[in-house]
Amino acid sequence: MASKKYVIAKQLGGKKVITNKGEEVGRLSDVTINEKSGDLEAMVIEADEKSRIAKDLVGSDSMARIPFKAVFSVSDVIVVDETLLV
């Protein structure tokens, strides 16, 4: 069985979110979770006003939602696959 890494949610808050092509999307504000399965569904991002990608993802509450399937890597920054955002 493959080992899993668990990260404390507090450590993720405020992390910079960038695409795999280097464009800054914003900063992680929250996550949404499927209450029945416990699976992470999306990251809620405080969008960077200069990001063309973030502008396309921003909802009526001025926050961008990124599907969790787009997350490529999490370390000092969160890297998302730009092709999975559209």
Secondary structure, DSSP 8 states (H G I E B T S, - for coil): --------HHHHTT-EEEETTS-EEEEEEEEEE-TTT--EEEEEEEE-TT-HHHHHHB-TTSEEEEEGGGEEEESSSEEE-GGG--
